[in-house]
Amino acid sequence: MFDELTAHLDTHVRGVFLDELAARQRDSGAAAVYATHDAEEALGLADRVVLLRGGRVEQVGTPAEVYAQPVDLPAARLTGPASVLVENGRELLVRPEWARLGGDREGRLRAVWFRGPHSDLLVETGAGDVLIREPGAPRHHIGARLTWRLDRSWRLGSAGPARVSRAPTRGLTDRPGH
């Protein structure tokens, strides 16, 4: 049982430690339970993820399943940033890497965060705010009108991917990461 092993390590030491931990676990074949509040660690180390909320099991699956097909919005937010768009009365989960700048949808840039290797852009749309992750430094200024496209989405409360309409609709605004 490992509990929050890297909570107080700097980024470089944390990466080295996690690489070593994963190699030793893989080489020994030993089972391990790793408790963490860090989604990146959980998804990167595990072959199975158990999401807990309020002391109850929320979802169990492979890291890819839990990230891409969460049972609800709180489960989605446990594993990383998530936006919600409302189209045709349906709530669609959108991860930052599932949307891209350039496309047939329109929006206005509300906020930008430079993260080093990438930038996160919060785009206001008629269907809600969407967080879009782009490589490199920001290329647009807050308030800019821009176009974007949706490559993928997950219908919340569903058992499958959403069909995304190209016609914008009015709906909820749910700020990603809150």
MIPAFI-152286 format. One record per residue (C-alpha): chain; x, y, z. Coordinates in pm, whole numbers, plus 50000, padded with zeros to 5 digits. Layout:
// residues N
{'A'; {X; Y; Z}},
...
This chain:
// residues 178
{'A'; {50000; 50000; 50000}},
{'A'; {50141; 50336; 49891}},
{'A'; {49973; 50653; 50015}},
{'A'; {50059; 50993; 49863}},
{'A'; {50428; 50904; 49822}},
{'A'; {50515; 51200; 49601}},
{'A'; {50311; 51474; 49765}},
{'A'; {50616; 51674; 49874}},
{'A'; {50860; 51604; 49591}},
{'A'; {50958; 51858; 49327}},
{'A'; {50867; 51784; 48965}},
{'A'; {51198; 51630; 48854}},
{'A'; {51247; 51411; 49162}},
{'A'; {50884; 51305; 49145}},
{'A'; {50925; 51189; 48784}},
{'A'; {51241; 50991; 48862}},
{'A'; {51078; 50832; 49167}},
{'A'; {50762; 50731; 48978}},
{'A'; {50966; 50581; 48694}},
{'A'; {51164; 50373; 48946}},
{'A'; {50850; 50268; 49134}},
{'A'; {50677; 50157; 48813}},
{'A'; {50986; 49961; 48698}},
{'A'; {51022; 49780; 49030}},
{'A'; {50654; 49692; 49045}},
{'A'; {50657; 49569; 48685}},
{'A'; {50978; 49367; 48732}},
{'A'; {50862; 49206; 49057}},
{'A'; {50508; 49137; 48941}},
{'A'; {50385; 49238; 49287}},
{'A'; {50038; 49379; 49334}},
{'A'; {50027; 49733; 49470}},
{'A'; {49760; 49974; 49585}},
{'A'; {49858; 50335; 49524}},
{'A'; {49644; 50605; 49686}},
{'A'; {49678; 50955; 49543}},
{'A'; {49487; 51275; 49478}},
{'A'; {49700; 51331; 49167}},
{'A'; {49513; 51216; 48856}},
{'A'; {49827; 51214; 48640}},
{'A'; {49998; 50973; 48881}},
{'A'; {49695; 50747; 48907}},
{'A'; {49640; 50728; 48533}},
{'A'; {50011; 50686; 48459}},
{'A'; {50087; 50411; 48710}},
{'A'; {49774; 50200; 48727}},
{'A'; {49640; 49916; 48521}},
{'A'; {49306; 49957; 48709}},
{'A'; {49174; 50277; 48865}},
{'A'; {48917; 50300; 49143}},
{'A'; {48762; 50645; 49186}},
{'A'; {48638; 50715; 49538}},
{'A'; {48405; 50998; 49638}},
{'A'; {48274; 51041; 49988}},
{'A'; {48418; 50703; 50088}},
{'A'; {48223; 50521; 49815}},
{'A'; {48341; 50361; 49493}},
{'A'; {48237; 50588; 49209}},
{'A'; {48390; 50406; 48912}},
{'A'; {48632; 50121; 48836}},
{'A'; {48811; 50070; 48505}},
{'A'; {49131; 50097; 48311}},
{'A'; {49294; 50440; 48317}},
{'A'; {49178; 50504; 47959}},
{'A'; {48818; 50403; 48040}},
{'A'; {48795; 50611; 48355}},
{'A'; {48940; 50917; 48178}},
{'A'; {48747; 50894; 47850}},
{'A'; {48419; 50747; 47976}},
{'A'; {48346; 50883; 48324}},
{'A'; {48019; 50791; 48492}},
{'A'; {47941; 51157; 48566}},
{'A'; {48092; 51506; 48576}},
{'A'; {48239; 51476; 48928}},
{'A'; {48412; 51152; 48823}},
{'A'; {48543; 51326; 48511}},
{'A'; {48686; 51610; 48717}},
{'A'; {48866; 51365; 48947}},
{'A'; {49076; 51255; 48649}},
{'A'; {49148; 51588; 48481}},
{'A'; {49010; 51907; 48334}},
{'A'; {48666; 51877; 48177}},
{'A'; {48426; 52113; 48006}},
{'A'; {48055; 52062; 47958}},
{'A'; {47874; 52173; 47644}},
{'A'; {47498; 52148; 47606}},
{'A'; {47380; 52060; 47257}},
{'A'; {47030; 51947; 47166}},
{'A'; {46948; 51917; 47537}},
{'A'; {47236; 51677; 47602}},
{'A'; {47538; 51740; 47823}},
{'A'; {47862; 51660; 47644}},
{'A'; {48190; 51616; 47830}},
{'A'; {48488; 51760; 47645}},
{'A'; {48849; 51708; 47752}},
{'A'; {49092; 51989; 47655}},
{'A'; {49270; 51772; 47397}},
{'A'; {48939; 51673; 47231}},
{'A'; {48888; 52026; 47088}},
{'A'; {49114; 52226; 46857}},
{'A'; {49141; 52577; 46725}},
{'A'; {49033; 52623; 46364}},
{'A'; {48705; 52482; 46244}},
{'A'; {48340; 52560; 46185}},
{'A'; {48247; 52661; 46541}},
{'A'; {48283; 53013; 46675}},
{'A'; {48381; 53144; 47014}},
{'A'; {48546; 53422; 47212}},
{'A'; {48862; 53372; 47413}},
{'A'; {48782; 53436; 47782}},
{'A'; {49110; 53331; 47948}},
{'A'; {49455; 53191; 47864}},
{'A'; {49704; 53003; 48084}},
{'A'; {50057; 52932; 47962}},
{'A'; {50165; 52595; 48109}},
{'A'; {50513; 52557; 47960}},
{'A'; {50480; 52288; 47691}},
{'A'; {50119; 52391; 47619}},
{'A'; {49862; 52664; 47675}},
{'A'; {49505; 52624; 47800}},
{'A'; {49247; 52849; 47638}},
{'A'; {48899; 52899; 47782}},
{'A'; {48664; 52969; 47492}},
{'A'; {48311; 53101; 47541}},
{'A'; {48066; 52939; 47299}},
{'A'; {47690; 52930; 47253}},
{'A'; {47688; 52580; 47405}},
{'A'; {47901; 52666; 47710}},
{'A'; {48265; 52734; 47789}},
{'A'; {48519; 52489; 47649}},
{'A'; {48881; 52447; 47757}},
{'A'; {49110; 52388; 47458}},
{'A'; {49472; 52276; 47495}},
{'A'; {49718; 52394; 47231}},
{'A'; {50092; 52323; 47209}},
{'A'; {50335; 52604; 47289}},
{'A'; {50282; 52962; 47399}},
{'A'; {49949; 53141; 47352}},
{'A'; {49892; 53283; 47004}},
{'A'; {49572; 53474; 47079}},
{'A'; {49473; 53750; 47319}},
{'A'; {49178; 53749; 47561}},
{'A'; {48868; 53877; 47385}},
{'A'; {48974; 53748; 47043}},
{'A'; {48707; 53590; 46823}},
{'A'; {48822; 53255; 46693}},
{'A'; {48702; 52934; 46536}},
{'A'; {48736; 52587; 46678}},
{'A'; {48632; 52228; 46621}},
{'A'; {48526; 51941; 46840}},
{'A'; {48706; 51614; 46760}},
{'A'; {48546; 51405; 47031}},
{'A'; {48300; 51420; 47320}},
{'A'; {48136; 51189; 47575}},
{'A'; {47766; 51217; 47653}},
{'A'; {47736; 51238; 48028}},
{'A'; {47516; 50966; 48170}},
{'A'; {47552; 50755; 47857}},
{'A'; {47710; 50428; 47761}},
{'A'; {47867; 50561; 47444}},
{'A'; {48021; 50854; 47261}},
{'A'; {47800; 51147; 47174}},
{'A'; {47695; 51243; 46827}},
{'A'; {47798; 51604; 46803}},
{'A'; {47572; 51846; 46623}},
{'A'; {47741; 52119; 46422}},
{'A'; {47461; 52367; 46500}},
{'A'; {47533; 52572; 46813}},
{'A'; {47267; 52577; 47081}},
{'A'; {47224; 52777; 47399}},
{'A'; {47286; 52601; 47725}},
{'A'; {47469; 52576; 48053}},
{'A'; {47804; 52731; 48119}},
{'A'; {48020; 52511; 48339}},
{'A'; {48368; 52646; 48412}},
{'A'; {48630; 52374; 48362}},
{'A'; {48831; 52271; 48665}},
{'A'; {48581; 52394; 48926}},
